[in-house]
Amino acid sequence: MALTGPPAAIPGREDPPDRRPAPPPSGDATEPQATPSPLRERPAGHVPAVGRTRFPAVFAILAISPLMRLAALRYAVPPGLPSRAGCDACDAPVGLTRPWPALGPAARCGRCRARVGPPPATVELAVLAAAVLLTFAGPPGGALPALIWWLGWTIPAILVDLAVHRLPDRLTLPAAAGTWLLLGVAALDADPGHWLRAVLGGTGLALFFASTAVLLGRRGFGLGDAKLALSVGALLGWYGWPVLLFGLVLTFGLSALVSLGLLATRRANWNTHLPFGPFLLLGTTAALLLAT
Ligand SMILES: [Zn+2]
């Protein structure tokens, strides 16, 4: 596997190839992608930024899906291996200079036609669902840019978690840094108490997850989950402690339901480790759409 490759990009950033050992596998449970949720009326005066432009914005957002595909493809490798730079079958390089068709919805290598990266159409459907939900039902207030930033990094991170049970630092840490920064900018026009609560929520949730990793080992959460919790806790905390609690209830409830379903259908046993990242994504998004 080649060590070098094009920069793994994601909204406005470049990432050099990742050669560090991966964080330990994450906690619990399955199933990806955007959150179905009833569309809701926005209170008057709160028109989300995305809502003003509607469909052109949806296309613009879809245009970033090759970047997300590239990030998911690069980092979906087992712990300790260098990030992937091309097709596993024929070694053809995959990058933004030659995105088609490997980074398109078909997810096929241009040379040997083997599957490359996340399953066909998954990234595009996740991005489209997120764009439509945010356009018509996104949370009010200045935290919308932070949420869009967070989704841009977290959707590929979750695809990596589903593929290899790890949440790469290269995706979770920029997600957290940008979310905290954008919430800080939003706080300039809002009550600074929102930002303080976001920082406390992110730090507290990350410390809780990390402490289970240290105290319970493989039975606790992964450190990747703890790093994702930095941004999850901040986004939920911005809207208040009840929203944070609601997001956690949804996350753990969904994880328990899926785990019980897998146990009942004998597709998992009590020792199976399911990735927890997808539940954090779904629980957080659902809480923000339903409770704000
Ligand atoms: Zn190939």
Boltz pocket constraint, residues with backbone or C-beta under 6 A from the ligand:
constraints:
  - pocket:
      binder: B
      contacts: [[A, 87], [A, 88], [A, 89], [A, 90], [A, 91], [A, 92], [A, 109], [A, 110], [A, 111], [A, 112], [A, 113], [A, 114]]
      max_distance: 6.0
